[in-house]
Amino acid sequence: MTWTTQPRSEAGQLSAITAGDGQTVLLIHGVGLRAEAWGAQIAALAGFCRVQAVDMPGHGKSAALPSGAQLADFTDVIAAAIKGPAVVIGHSFGAMIALDIAIRHPGKVKAVAALNAVHRRSAAAKAAVMRRAAMLDGVSAADPTATLDRWFGPVPSPEREACREWLCAVDPAGYRDAYRVFAAEDGPSDEGLHSLGCPALFLTGADEPNSTPAMSRRMAALAPQGRAKIIPGAAHMLPMTHAAKVSAILEHFVKGHSE
């Protein structure tokens, strides 16, 4: 598919792509991207529910948070956009936020899906993500090549090119601040996962080296209504690279928790 820019509407303090009617589904993208990263899922889910794909603070058309913002600040401003109980779905840093919304704002969440979510990084992975965060100065656009190679490998594709454009266009300060939070946090606590009162899906790719299958399975085991699903041959950007498969899984998940 093509990853073209879509019209925005307001969602609280945020900008969002909104489509469809019915049960609200909130989609939260990862660091450096924008709501269009969910393009395939918006198209699939809007046929039977109301989809809101937000630009997280400092990304797309959404204003940045004050410098020094923490995970709770990102969580609270996105949770404020939810007008009624929603199915909340996040990818990467968006998954971290989605789980924090479900833990800290349980009345707003009917079910939560965390795609490529981290939980207890290894020492080596933690050091690597902290190094990447330290390289962001918040002034100049970071060279996206290394990031794209991690996500897609070196082979050109429409998905790789779309992400390159978004990473080059994102506000450098907003990107830095979000990435610093993502790097400093290590996923939901065991206590937080134990406290989840809603169904929780943990989805990642079998070839994902950072948000690993082991992490998803571990979180699913800790959540009372948790379930893990691993997509063969997929890595970090599975909502784009395995769009049809992810859309089908999420459609089934949303329909199962829409009553």
GIDABEL-V16056 format. One line per field, one symbol per residue. ss: DSSP state (H for helix, E for strand, C for the rest). burial: I if it has 24 or more other C-alpha atoms within 12 Angstrom, else O. Layout:
ss->???
burial->???
//
This chain:
ss->CCCCCCCCEEECCEEEEEECCCCEEEEECCCCCCHHHHHHHHHHHCCCCEEEEECCCCCCCCCCCCCCCCHHHHHHHHHCCCCCCEEEEEECHHHHHHHHHHHHCHHHEEEEEEECCCCCCCHHHHHHHHHHHHCCCCCCCCCCHHHHHHHHCCCCCHHHHHHHHHHHHCCHHHHHHHHHHHHHCCCCCHHHHHHCCCEEEEEEECCCCCCCHHHHHHHHHHCCCEEEEEECCCCCCHHHHCHHHHHHHHHHHHHHCCC
burial->OOIOOIOOOOIOIIIIIIIOOOIIIIIIIIIIIIIIIIIIIIIIIIOOIIIIIIIIIIIIIIIIIOOOIIIIIIIIIIIIIIOOIIIIIIIIIIIIIIIIIIIIIIOIIIIIIIIIIIIIIOOOOIOOIOOIIOOIOOOOIIOIOOIIOOIIOOOOOOIIIIIIIIIIIIIIIIIIIIIIIIIIIIIIOOOIIIIIIIIIIIIIIIIIIIIIIIIIIIIIOIIOOIIIIIIOOIIIIIIIIIIOIIIOIIIOIIIOIIO
//
